[in-house]
């Protein structure tokens, strides 16, 4: 599985809606965008501004859903 596929499965597990997928970018509510980097880091953005990089996908999902 690719890092993008793993992220999509994790979002589904945490019941986080996927609004769109465009290449290596996924948009989720309320206005977050997740960029999947080649090195396995998930970069969380809010309106284009980086909030934080996440290496742990569960931590990322808990941050979004929390």
Secondary structure, DSSP 8 states (H G I E B T S, - for coil): --HHHHHHHHHHHTT--EEEEETTEEEETTTEEEEE-TTS-EEEEETTEEEEEES-HHHHHHHHH-
